[in-house]
Amino acid sequence: MPVAKKRHSNFAPAALVIFAVAFTLRIIHIWQMRNAPFFTLLMGDARGYDEWAQRIAGGDWIGRDVFYQAPLYPYFLASIYWIAGRSPTLVRIAQAVIGSCSCVLIAAAARRLFSAPAGLLAGLMLAVYAPAIFFDELLQKSVLDVFFVCLALWLTANITAEQRSRQLMPWRWLALGLGLGGLSLTRENALVFIAVILGWAILRFGVRAAAVFTLGAAIVMLPVAARNSMVGGGFYVTTSQFGTNFFIGNHRGADGTYQSLRYGRGAPEYERQDAAELAESELHRKLTPREVSRFWTARALAFIVSEPGAWLKLMARKTALLVNATEMVDTEDQESYAEWSAVLRLLGPVTHFGVLVPLAFAGMLATWSGRSRLWVLYALLIVYALSVMFFFVFARYRYPLVPMLILFAAAGGLAAIAEIQSFQRAGFSLLRPASRKLILQATAVATVAIFVNWPMGSASAMRAVTATNAGTALQSEHRIDEAIAYYRRAIATQPDYAPAYNNLGTALREQKR
């Protein structure tokens, strides 16, 4: 017990430094973005979450349909709206606090798994990671995704560090279940985490630990399942969009990213409507949400079975997209925000996925000797990566991988420093096995770095997507002149971006030009 107290006490200064750095950067970013058009203009899912939250805050806490999107983030927004009124600025500040807490949690996890220096480095890496700063400011559920991942990693690290004792530690297992249950209500494919941890609990700690963990997850998820059953006439653990998303990611013509079922109708409310209408049109009857999901699942499976070669080629592309440095945009891109944010301009070129992945790979090599202790982390990383690849790849969909990669990257960074210091003392010689091992590892890391930084996405195309979505949001508010300006900006940025031309035409027609 005295050792635990000392460790906790020693971590406090580091935790304060990490939180201060993370929060300061996020507040500066918010301050610099206050004059940007994106600050008050909500696009895509953000607009849907905001409208949903306003309905909840207005008293519609239950809703009328089975959840099509993960529900926790709109309820988080609604709680802020109910307490303080609708204030996107206040939401962003609250998210800056949550994002900063995530940095402290990942630091605590790395400290528990590896060392105090690794903990400090991991926390600072997430604090200055440009996509994290970007996502924490958006009215999107990504901030909660990573918070729950960091919480789960911290709890898992504590259990892992003490697994030799095989003590039950019920509060940790209960908290881990609660945390992963919450994560599943923000990121549906995070259900794979529950499966991994449940298997780990049974294999390493026995049925009692697994039961306590399951109880925690059930406390969070069963009320949602009961609510869905009440309003939808069926049992849905989280949402009913599995089949639609599975088809979008797995059909003839899929490219590994999002494609709307009907051209130009990628907004959540349209996707849900189109999924039902297209399925019902083909089957000639009214369908329940479960039947709609099954219809699209069957379509995707038919493609996989009938064209396995094409599907494997598609999966290879999705693998490359998943690990590539490019942050694949769905609504708004980091580069467009960097035009307004000095924080993103300064940090973006050096703290990005193309730097993180090679560092994490180096860390995996450095910690491979401890794989029997760390295998659950490898399992969590692999199954989540697969869960993204089986659907389609967006930057914010792969974002929950970042804390797991940072754990290994921090260990890898420190291992590299230790190796350099060792060779400074002993000298470098090809006759030494350590030197030959270092060359092999450096070659492997360099190969990974080249692969993940191979150009796969165009920055101009990403900016065109953002400008077009901004124009769409402005047009929906009948701000036609401003919308036209954004459509023309998108065309100037990416002359072959067809949606911008289509939307410009509708805007000009609405303006009667």
CORUR-V729509 format. One record per residue. N is the residue number from 1. PHI is phi in radians with two decimals (999 if undefined). OMEGA is omega in radians with two decimals (* if undefined). Layout:
n = <N;N>
phi = <PHI;PHI>
omega = <OMEGA;OMEGA>
This chain:
n = <1;2;3;4;5;6;7;8;9;10;11;12;13;14;15;16;17;18;19;20;21;22;23;24;25;26;27;28;29;30;31;32;33;34;35;36;37;38;39;40;41;42;43;44;45;46;47;48;49;50;51;52;53;54;55;56;57;58;59;60;61;62;63;64;65;66;67;68;69;70;71;72;73;74;75;76;77;78;79;80;81;82;83;84;85;86;87;88;89;90;91;92;93;94;95;96;97;98;99;100;101;102;103;104;105;106;107;108;109;110;111;112;113;114;115;116;117;118;119;120;121;122;123;124;125;126;127;128;129;130;131;132;133;134;135;136;137;138;139;140;141;142;143;144;145;146;147;148;149;150;151;152;153;154;155;156;157;158;159;160;161;162;163;164;165;166;167;168;169;170;171;172;173;174;175;176;177;178;179;180;181;182;183;184;185;186;187;188;189;190;191;192;193;194;195;196;197;198;199;200;201;202;203;204;205;206;207;208;209;210;211;212;213;214;215;216;217;218;219;220;221;222;223;224;225;226;227;228;229;230;231;232;233;234;235;236;237;238;239;240;241;242;243;244;245;246;247;248;249;250;251;252;253;254;255;256;257;258;259;260;261;262;263;264;265;266;267;268;269;270;271;272;273;274;275;276;277;278;279;280;281;282;283;284;285;286;287;288;289;290;291;292;293;294;295;296;297;298;299;300;301;302;303;304;305;306;307;308;309;310;311;312;313;314;315;316;317;318;319;320;321;322;323;324;325;326;327;328;329;330;331;332;333;334;335;336;337;338;339;340;341;342;343;344;345;346;347;348;349;350;351;352;353;354;355;356;357;358;359;360;361;362;363;364;365;366;367;368;369;370;371;372;373;374;375;376;377;378;379;380;381;382;383;384;385;386;387;388;389;390;391;392;393;394;395;396;397;398;399;400;401;402;403;404;405;406;407;408;409;410;411;412;413;414;415;416;417;418;419;420;421;422;423;424;425;426;427;428;429;430;431;432;433;434;435;436;437;438;439;440;441;442;443;444;445;446;447;448;449;450;451;452;453;454;455;456;457;458;459;460;461;462;463;464;465;466;467;468;469;470;471;472;473;474;475;476;477;478;479;480;481;482;483;484;485;486;487;488;489;490;491;492;493;494;495;496;497;498;499;500;501;502;503;504;505;506;507;508;509;510;511;512;513>
phi = <999;-1.02;-1.09;-1.08;-1.14;-1.10;-1.09;-1.10;-1.12;-1.15;-1.35;-0.99;-1.06;-1.11;-1.07;-1.13;-1.10;-1.06;-1.08;-1.10;-1.11;-1.09;-1.18;-1.07;-1.09;-1.23;-1.21;-1.05;-1.06;-1.07;-1.08;-1.24;-1.46;-1.07;-1.68;-1.34;-1.08;-1.25;-1.19;-1.84;-1.65;-1.65;-2.14;1.00;-1.04;-1.04;-1.11;-1.12;-1.11;-1.09;-1.15;-1.10;-1.09;-1.12;-1.14;-1.11;-1.09;-1.40;2.11;-1.53;-1.30;-1.62;1.42;-2.09;-2.12;-1.04;-1.02;-1.66;-1.99;-1.00;-1.58;-1.13;-1.11;-1.03;-1.23;-1.06;-1.04;-1.08;-1.12;-1.20;-1.07;-1.19;-1.39;-2.12;1.48;-1.26;-2.49;-0.98;-1.13;-1.11;-1.04;-1.13;-1.15;-1.05;-1.21;-1.11;-1.14;-1.10;-1.08;-1.18;-1.11;-1.04;-1.09;-1.18;-1.12;-1.20;-1.13;-1.10;-1.15;-1.13;-1.08;-1.24;-1.42;-2.10;-2.91;-1.07;-1.07;-1.12;-1.09;-1.07;-1.14;-1.09;-1.07;-1.22;-1.10;-1.24;-1.07;-1.78;-1.20;-1.00;-1.06;-1.14;-1.10;-1.08;-1.18;-1.14;-1.59;-1.34;-1.44;-2.40;-1.37;-0.99;-1.09;-1.30;-0.90;-1.27;-1.05;-1.18;-1.10;-1.13;-1.07;-1.12;-1.16;-1.11;-1.14;-1.10;-1.09;-1.13;-1.17;-1.08;-1.14;-2.01;-1.21;-1.10;-1.32;0.95;-1.25;-1.21;0.82;-1.03;-1.15;-1.22;-1.15;-1.12;-1.11;-1.13;-1.13;-1.08;-1.13;-1.28;-1.11;-1.09;-1.07;-1.18;-1.60;-2.03;-2.38;-1.05;-1.24;-1.21;-0.99;-1.15;-1.09;-1.07;-1.10;-1.14;-1.15;-1.09;-1.10;-1.08;-1.07;-1.16;-1.22;-1.76;-2.20;1.70;-1.18;-1.11;-1.07;-1.09;-1.16;-1.14;-1.07;-1.08;-1.04;-1.04;-1.12;-1.16;-0.99;-1.45;-1.59;-1.11;-1.03;-1.20;-1.09;-1.13;-1.10;-1.08;-1.11;-1.15;-1.59;-2.02;1.28;-2.73;-1.73;-2.21;-1.09;-2.28;-2.34;-1.97;-1.76;-0.96;-1.06;-1.06;-1.15;-1.13;-1.19;-0.99;-1.52;-2.49;-2.69;-1.08;1.78;-1.15;-2.10;1.68;-2.04;-1.32;-2.37;-1.20;-1.11;-2.12;-0.97;1.35;-2.18;-1.60;-1.13;-0.95;-1.15;-1.29;-1.05;-1.10;-1.12;-1.15;-1.03;-1.22;-1.12;-1.15;-1.16;-1.16;-1.13;-1.35;-1.65;1.06;-2.81;-1.29;-2.11;-1.37;-0.96;-1.14;-1.19;-1.09;-1.08;-1.14;-1.03;-1.26;-1.10;-1.10;-1.10;-1.15;-1.12;-1.08;-1.12;-1.08;-1.26;-1.39;-2.33;-1.07;-1.12;-1.12;-1.19;-1.12;-1.12;-1.11;-1.13;-1.12;-1.13;-1.15;-1.09;-1.12;-1.13;-1.08;-1.73;-1.26;-1.10;-1.13;-1.54;-1.14;-1.49;-2.00;-2.24;-2.46;-1.92;-1.14;-1.13;-1.14;-1.23;-1.13;-1.11;-1.87;-1.99;-1.13;-1.03;-1.21;-1.12;-1.35;-1.55;-0.94;-1.20;-2.04;-2.07;-2.48;-1.09;-1.19;-1.57;-1.15;-1.10;-1.06;-1.10;-1.13;-1.08;-1.07;-1.15;-1.13;-1.12;-1.20;-1.81;-1.05;-1.12;-1.76;-1.10;-1.15;-1.53;-1.82;-1.05;-1.13;-1.20;-1.05;-1.12;-1.07;-1.11;-1.21;-1.19;-1.22;-1.02;-1.11;-1.14;-1.31;-1.12;-1.28;-1.98;-2.64;-1.85;-2.27;-1.03;-1.33;-1.29;-1.53;-0.95;-1.05;-1.24;-1.01;-1.04;-1.16;-1.15;-1.11;-0.94;-1.31;-1.11;-1.11;-1.11;-1.16;-1.08;-1.20;-1.13;-1.11;-1.09;-1.11;-1.12;-1.07;-1.12;-1.12;-1.27;-1.14;-1.39;-1.70;1.51;-1.78;-2.59;-1.16;-1.31;-1.48;-0.99;-1.10;-1.20;-1.14;-1.10;-1.10;-1.09;-1.08;-1.15;-1.11;-1.13;-1.11;-1.13;-1.11;-1.10;-1.07;-1.07;-1.13;-1.09;-1.31;-1.74;-1.15;-1.05;-2.28;-2.37;-1.68;-1.08;-1.17;-1.14;-1.10;-1.15;-1.14;-1.07;-1.07;-1.10;-1.16;-1.14;-1.11;-1.09;-1.08;-1.11;-1.15;-1.14;-1.16;-1.67;1.09;-1.75;-1.15;-1.04;-1.17;-1.10;-1.05;-1.06;-1.25;-1.09;-1.18;-1.14;-1.09;-1.16;-1.14;-1.30;-2.40;-1.05;-1.78;-1.48;-1.07;-0.99;-1.15;-1.14;-1.05;-1.20;-1.08;-1.08;-1.16;-1.19;-1.15;-1.13;-1.12;-1.49;1.10;-1.67>
omega = <3.10;3.13;3.14;3.14;3.14;3.14;3.13;-3.12;-3.12;-3.10;-3.04;3.13;3.12;3.13;3.12;3.12;-3.13;-3.14;-3.11;3.13;-3.11;-3.08;3.14;3.14;-3.11;3.11;3.07;3.12;3.11;-3.14;-3.13;-3.13;-2.99;-3.13;3.13;3.12;-3.11;-3.04;-3.13;-3.10;-3.11;-3.04;3.01;-3.11;-3.13;3.10;3.12;3.11;-3.13;3.14;3.11;3.14;3.12;3.09;3.13;-3.14;3.11;3.06;-3.12;-3.04;-3.07;-3.08;-3.02;-3.06;3.01;3.13;3.04;3.05;3.13;-2.92;-2.94;-3.08;3.07;3.10;3.02;3.09;-3.08;3.13;3.08;3.13;-3.09;-3.11;-2.96;-3.07;-3.11;-3.13;3.09;3.11;3.11;3.09;-3.12;3.10;3.09;3.13;3.05;3.09;-3.13;3.12;3.10;3.06;3.09;3.12;3.12;-3.13;-3.14;3.06;3.13;3.12;-3.14;3.11;-3.10;-3.08;-2.98;-3.08;3.10;3.09;3.10;3.10;3.13;-3.12;-3.14;3.13;3.14;3.11;3.10;-3.14;-3.07;-3.12;-2.99;3.11;3.10;3.10;3.12;-3.09;-3.12;-3.12;-3.11;2.99;-3.12;-3.06;-3.08;-3.11;3.10;3.09;-3.04;3.07;-3.12;3.08;3.14;3.08;-3.14;3.13;3.11;3.13;3.11;3.12;3.12;3.12;3.14;-3.09;-3.08;-3.02;3.11;-3.14;-3.11;3.05;-3.06;-3.11;-2.98;-3.09;3.12;3.11;3.10;3.13;3.11;3.08;3.10;-3.11;-3.14;2.99;3.08;3.12;3.13;3.08;2.98;-3.12;-2.95;-3.12;3.06;3.02;3.12;3.08;-3.13;3.13;-3.13;-3.10;3.11;3.10;3.11;-3.13;-3.12;-3.06;-3.01;-2.99;3.07;-3.02;-3.10;3.10;3.13;-3.13;3.13;3.10;3.13;3.10;3.13;3.13;-3.11;3.13;-3.12;-2.92;-3.09;3.07;3.11;3.11;3.12;3.11;3.11;3.12;-3.11;-3.06;-3.03;3.11;3.12;-3.09;3.11;-3.06;3.13;-3.08;-3.09;-3.03;-3.10;-3.04;3.14;-3.13;3.12;3.11;-3.14;-3.13;-3.03;3.06;3.10;-3.09;3.09;-3.12;3.12;3.08;-3.07;2.99;-3.12;-3.14;3.02;-3.03;3.05;-3.09;-3.10;3.12;-3.06;-3.11;3.10;-3.11;3.14;-3.14;-3.10;3.12;3.14;-3.08;-3.13;3.12;-3.13;3.11;-3.13;-3.10;3.07;3.05;3.10;-3.09;2.99;3.07;3.12;-3.14;3.07;3.14;3.14;3.12;-3.10;3.06;3.13;3.11;3.14;3.14;3.10;3.09;-3.10;-3.10;-3.06;-3.11;-3.08;3.13;3.12;-3.13;3.12;3.08;3.09;3.13;3.09;3.10;3.14;3.06;3.12;3.12;-3.09;-3.05;-3.08;-3.13;-3.10;3.04;-3.06;-3.03;2.95;-3.14;-3.09;-3.00;-3.09;-3.09;3.10;3.10;-3.13;3.07;-3.12;-3.00;3.07;3.12;3.13;3.12;-3.10;-3.03;-3.06;-3.10;-3.05;3.13;-3.12;-3.03;3.14;3.02;-3.05;-3.05;3.09;3.09;3.12;3.10;3.07;3.11;3.09;3.08;-3.09;-3.08;-3.05;3.14;3.12;-3.04;3.13;3.10;-3.01;-3.00;-3.14;3.10;3.06;-3.11;3.12;-3.14;-3.06;-3.07;3.10;3.10;3.11;-3.12;3.05;-3.08;-3.14;3.07;3.09;-2.93;2.93;3.12;-3.07;3.06;3.14;-3.06;3.09;3.05;-2.99;3.14;3.12;3.10;-3.13;3.08;-3.12;3.14;3.11;3.10;3.14;3.12;3.13;3.11;3.12;3.11;3.13;3.12;3.13;3.13;3.13;-3.13;3.05;-3.13;-3.01;-3.10;-3.11;3.13;3.11;3.10;-3.13;3.09;-3.14;3.13;3.13;3.09;3.14;3.13;3.13;-3.13;3.13;3.10;3.12;3.14;3.12;3.10;3.09;-3.13;3.11;-3.11;-3.05;3.13;3.08;-3.06;3.09;-3.11;-3.13;3.10;3.13;3.09;3.11;3.13;3.10;3.09;3.14;-3.12;3.12;3.11;3.06;3.09;3.11;3.12;3.12;-3.14;3.11;3.08;3.11;3.04;-2.91;-3.12;3.13;3.12;3.13;3.13;3.14;3.09;3.13;3.07;3.11;-3.14;3.11;-3.14;-3.10;-3.00;-3.12;-3.11;-2.99;-3.12;3.13;3.10;3.14;-3.12;3.08;3.11;3.13;3.13;3.12;3.09;3.10;3.12;3.11;3.04;*>
